[in-house]
């Protein structure tokens, strides 16, 4: 039971807020290492009700004694944060590490004072979240350090979901490849021993490979030890993978797949074979391993290419999401990646807020969706057309507001007159963007403004025609996508001086040390269309996907990347209300950023198998 710290009401363990008073109930996991010199925690028969002297963290249930793969002891216990108003205690230190990924903790007194077990959580957040859980706090009991981190006790273990019907060989290969990435990342922190413990390997609700927590040990395992762990964990009678994966695991355990790059290359090659012939995945065998062959090829690139186009839109959703179940195809034995898909639903939501420090809102947006449903003997079919525009104006004295509104209005009028079959024509799109630019440019000419006084606006725009999209951007507003396979991805590159210099080969640290690093190199309005170079990309929708169009008031400080699991991943489910999701993200931006106007558009695609197309193929 979760006892509310405010009213003492007993709530069920799965409650996120108190059923009696509405107080948020934030559950965390605490870790400490038994110290025989004290009984403050650990084996005390009557443990203290709170983890810390300040009584912020209330202990739940009994502490559990666990062991690392090196034989060291660790205690684990769930706790509840009784004072969420204090926020994230390590926020400043985490932000510092996000800004300086190569930071030496010994040069920062506050970091040097933390226990060594805490450092990898902070250091790896930028590149390895959600695989590495968030460290919330470090507290002390009688001088003994205790870590308070994200609770993943309810997440299933990798070996539990490894053999299920929704797990194809390519998915299994991906999980093993992700373990190799973590192997390299954990090496500087003496954390590789974590990967030898099956209890630490868990899967998120989106089936991403993650760690429940990290084990730190002076014992440094080698790659054959990792292979031997895979043998014990995955090569049982009930969990036996494909012949090729079995061969790879045996080769690793016997020392034939070292160094790490060689193992990654073998996994990438195997993933490529599975993708090229998924129906025959069970028959694929690993290529002959020749010691000393060239390993210069980038295994990361090969692996990403092998995964491109993979479709898992009808995988079982752990939340029971109706759009993912694919009832029409429930009896098919073919892997989901080869099923043709059709649109089940297309939903959108948008919101704009002035922010905490601005006096007026210079952002403007438009969401326009048209759905046409056909129903006949061959079943239901949904045609979709969508126009989603977001502009972040600039110029001061309400000029930015005028520019963003003028751009949105011009684009709306232009595409409303365009034939549907030309909606995704690149030439037509360029003409529409040029028309919006010209409208603002002419307004500047009338006002005879110059330099920084000229009004302008950024632009991000998504055009939808059934399961194909055109993504357009000018400036530093952004488009992101989120799906189960790849997680959150930034799809646009900011048009600013710093990024331009990086594209020219300048080191990022040098590029963004320039005083004009964040000055835009592209915008609608300040110059005529000859200087305009909009970014345009096309994308096919092959699985359930959420798109986010946002101004920099939302994307600054890696806000979306840092809150992917809590605020973005749940919105992929059709049970999630997009209007509420937009409101929550805007509120988050106000709480964490708040320095600028905040605007966000969410567009959610839900797909299902198209069995009519399958029958014709």
QUIZITA-V696307 format. One record per helix or strand. SS is the DSSP state (~ for helix, > for strand). FROM is the first residue (numbers start at 1). TO is the last residue. Records with the same first field share a line. If there is no record, write none. Layout:
# QUIZITA-V696307
SS = FROM-TO, FROM-TO
This chain:
# QUIZITA-V696307
> = 2-3, 10-11, 17-17, 24-24, 26-32, 50-50, 57-67, 73-81, 135-141, 144-150, 157-157, 201-203, 209-211, 341-353, 363-376, 379-394, 456-457, 459-465, 468-474, 478-483, 487-490, 496-496, 520-520, 524-524, 535-540, 545-550, 598-609
~ = 84-86, 91-99, 105-107, 109-112, 116-123, 125-128, 158-161, 169-187, 192-196, 198-200, 223-234, 243-253, 260-276, 278-283, 299-307, 322-324, 327-329, 336-338, 399-416, 420-422, 426-447, 451-453, 497-503, 508-511, 529-531, 552-562, 564-572, 578-592, 611-616
